C-alpha cells in the first residue's frame, strides 16, 4: 500500500515519522475557559477527578493536554463551560490573530465555534465578534457552544463568506476556510487511503474568493489570519499567493515558539510568491495535534 499523502513527501520533513503519526489517535487537548473559571480552579478540579493535566504551551496556561481523558464531554466542568475540547493547533490560530478587548472582529466561517469562543475569551467579552456561518443547521451547535462558554460579545450571521457585505470594516478577521481536512486524518484503517474527490478539486477557487473578500473587509492596518487543516499547497500557499498578486497585502511573520515549518514556494511546477515562506505549516509528528496551515496577512495603512 502506498504511503498516505505520498505526493507531499517532497516537502514534508521526516516523512517516515509523519506516516507513523498518521496512525496514532489525536490526543485530547482542552482549553480552560477563563470567561467561566479560574485557571487553577479548573485544573485543580480536573486533577481531583484523576485527570492528568499537562500544560502544552509555556506562555499560555489555558491550553492543556489530558492524556488519560477518554470522554471529556461527560465532565461537569465541560457542561459548566469551564473547559472546551479543542485541538492545540486550532487554538494557535486565535493566539496568532491576538484579538484584544474593544476590537471589531469577523470570523468568516465560524461553526462550531471553538475559535470564535477562544477569541471572545482573549477579548474578555469586550468588543464585538461577528460569527458568520452559512448553514442554518450549524447555527444550533455554534449558538450552543457560545452560550455554554459564556460568550456575550458575539452575534451570528448567515452569509456566504465570499459574499459577506462590505458595509463595515473589521480590525481583525479569521478566515478558517472550508478545506479537504487532510490534517484531521489520523489512525487510518488498514487499506484506507485519502482520495481526491470532485469537491476537493473545486475548493481552491472558493478559498481564494473567501480570502480576497476577507482582505477587502479589513480596516487599513488590520490583520487577517488565513487557516486550513490540510496539507495541500493548492489550498494553502497557492491561495495566499493569489491574494498577494491581486491585492496590496503584506504577509506577516509568525512569532510563536512552536515546532512548525515555513510555507513552500513551489509545487508541481507552479511557483508561488516568495513571501509565502512567512506562512507556517504544522505537522502531526512535529506538534502532536491536527495538521494545519496558517498565514498572517496585514493590510497596509
VENGICOR-V553523 format. One line per field, one symbol per residue. psi: psi as a letter, one per 40 degrees, with the letter a starting at -180 (. if undefined). A space follows every 50 residues. Layout:
psi=???
//
This chain:
psi=hiihfdeeddehifddddddddeiihihiihhheddiiddddddddddee hhhhhdhdegeehiigdehdgdeeiddddeedihhhiddddddddddfii heihihhdgdieedddddddddefeiahhhhhhdhddeddddddddddef hefhihifihdefhiediiidihhggihaefdeegifiiheiihiiiddd dedddddddddddddeeiiheihhhhiifiehddecdddddddddeigii hiiheigihiiiiieihfehhihdeedeiihhidedhgahhihhhhhihi .
//
